[in-house]
Amino acid sequence: MKSLKPLVLLTYPLFPGVVRRELGSDFRLRVCRTRAELLRNLPKAEGLLCMLTDSVGDALLQTAPHLRAISTYSAGVNHIDLAACARRRVRVAHTPKVLTRATAELTLALLFACARRIPEGEALCRKNAFRGWSPELLLGQELRGRHAVLVGKGQIGQETARLFRAVGLTTEHLSSRSTAAQIRAALRRAQVLSLHVPLTPKTRHWLSAARLQLLPRDSIVLNTARGSVHDERALIQ
């Protein structure tokens, strides 16, 4: 009897034509659209292709005794329990570098939107509330000459810094090796603060209420990393 091809589960119907063309000859592919469907199929699966919104922890891995590899459609892997995968000898693959320029450009776009109050202007027009120009209407900030502090000096942080400098900002980086004193000093001069670190236990709520108090009152905070790198409640307050 001909042996069945290994079963690979997908948590999202990702580019069906491409996936079928690249993987269909070697694997049986099955899309699981719900968590319950995924759990029903995992006991027979040897591969899993998941999204960054899928939590892959120890409990889920216990239901997949034949699982050999997990691939995530993301640069980050904070949603996957890497230690649990290592214990079960499950390989984990991700997609680094592919979002470097895109994330840097989006960070720059958010900076312009904040500095020049673009969302407020759009909302004004959508509400049909624009009554004509006035000297004080939606005054923004000029970016040239302002100082940006970037938290993280990986590829995305460096590419973002290049774009910031191209529009006239000065830049400096904080890294995992920065001391508490260096962090405090940098935050006090950060007219723009941009976060570019992976989400780990060490970086969760890196931007805390205490650190927010150090920022200049008119500073702009940008987070194109993971949401939990900043303390959202403190930021709103």
N, C-alpha and C positions, 0 to 999 in steps of 0.2 A: 504494500500500500504506500502511495506517495505521501511523504510527510507534509503537514501543513506549514505554510510560511509563518514566521513569528508574528504575533498579534501586536500591533502598535495602536494605542489609543490617543485620540486628539480631543482636547477639551474645547476646541473651537474649529469650525469649518474653514481652516486657514488656506486661502488661495487653492481651492480644490483641484484645479487643473494642473498647477505646478506640483503640488504635493503628490498627486496621483502619478504624474509623469516621472518624478524623481524617485519615489518610494514604492509605487504600486507593484513593480515587478519582483521586489524582494520581500515585501511585507504585506500582511493583511491589515488594512486600515479601517478603523472604526471611530466615528465621531460620537462622543458622549456629551450631550447638550446639557445635562443636569448632573449634579453631584451624585444623586442616587444612581443614575445610569453608569457613572464612572465607577462607583463602588461595586456595582454588580459585575462589571467586566474586568476589574483589576486582578482577580485571582488567576486569570488565564493570560494576562498581558506580560510581554517581555520588554515593551518599550512604551514610553509616555511622552507626548508632546504637549506641553502646557503653556498657559499664559501667565503673565506676572500677577494676575488677579487670582490665580489658583494657589491655595495654601497646600503645600505638600509637606506634611509633618510625619512624625513617627507613627501615629495611629493609622494614617492612610497607608503608609508603607507596610504595616503589618498585614494588610489585606492583599498584598501583592508579592507572594513568595517567589514568583518567577521573574520579577522585574529586574532587568539588567542595565537599563539606561533611561535617563530622563533628559529631555531637551526642553529648554524654556525659551519662548519667543520674547526675550528681553535681555538687556545688558546686565541688569542686577539679578541677584539670586537670593535676596533676603526672604523670599516667600518659600524657600526650600530649606528643609532641615539637613544641612550638609553633613553634620556629624552622624545623623541617623542613616543617611545614604552610605557614608563611609563604612559604618558598621555592617551594613548589608551588602557591601561591595557593589553598590549601584553607582554607575558613572553619571556625572551631571555635566551637561554642556549648555552653554549660553551663547549670546551673540554680542561680544564686546566690539567696540570701535565703530559699529555701523551707525550709531546715533550721535557721534561726536559733533559734527558740523551742524546737524539739525538742531540739537539741543542748544548749542551755542547761539545759533541764529534766533531760536525761540526766546532765549534769555535776553538777547538784545531787543527783540520785539516787545517783550514785557517791560523792559527798562524804558523804551520810548513811550509805551502806553501809559506807564505810571508818571513819568516826568512831564509828559505833554497832555495828560488827563484825557486820553482818547476815549476810553469807555464812557466817561461822564459826558463828553460831547456827543457821542453816538446816542446815549440814552436820552439826552435832551432833544435831539432831533426825532427819535422814534416816538417820544411822547408829544411831538408837535408843540414843544414848549420854547423853541428858539424864536426870539423876538428881535433878532438883529444884533449887530456887533456892539460891544461896549468896552471901554478900556480895561475893565477889571474882570471881564468874563473869562472864566476858566484859565487864569494865569498859571503857567507851568514853570518848570525849572530848566535852565540851560545846562546841558550836560558837560560841555567843554570846560575843563579845568576842575571838575569835581573828582573826588577820590573814591575809588572802589576797592573794597576788600573782598577777596574771593576765598572762600573756605574750601580747601581742596586744591591740589596741584596736579591732578591727573590730566588726561588728555582733554576732557571736556572743560575743566577749569582753565587750562592753558589756552585752548582755542577761544573760549569766552573772553579771556583777558586780551587776546589779540584784537578781537572785535571792539572791545571797550576802548582800547588805546586808539583804534582807527577813528573813533568819533570824538577823541580829545580827552578821555578820562585818564587819570593816573591810576596805576593798579599795584596792589601787593597781595601776597598769598599767605594764608594761614594753613598749617598742615597738622598732621597728627603729632608732630614733634614740637609744635609751638607750646611754649610754657604758658601758665595761667597769666603771668604778667604781660607777656607778649600779646595774648588774646585780648586782655582788657585794654591795653594801649591801642591796638588796632581798631577795636570796636568804637572807641571814643572818636576816632577820626574817619570812620566809615560813613561817608555820605551815600554810598551805595554798598549794600552787603549782599553778596551772591553766594548761594550754597551749592556745592558740587562734591558731595561726599556720599559714599554708599550708606545705606541704613544698617547699622550694627548696634549691638547693645551700648557701645561707647558713644555713638553719634546720635542715638535717640534723644530728642529734646536738647540737642547741642545748643540751639538758640533758646535759652531758658528765659524766664521772667527777669532774672538778675542781669543776664547779658543784654536783654532788650533795653534795660534801663540805661545802659552805657552808650547807646547809639544817639547821635544828634537828633534833635526833634524832627527835622525835615528829611531824615534819611529814607531811602527806599530799600526794602528787603525783597529779594528775589529768591525763590526756591524752585529750581528745576531738577532737584534730586528726588528725595522721597518726602512725603508730607510730614512724617513724624520726626524729621530732622529738626523741625522747630516745634515748640510748644504752642499749639494752635490757640488754646484758650488765652494764654498770656499774650500772644500776638494780637488777638482781637481786642483784648482789654487795653 
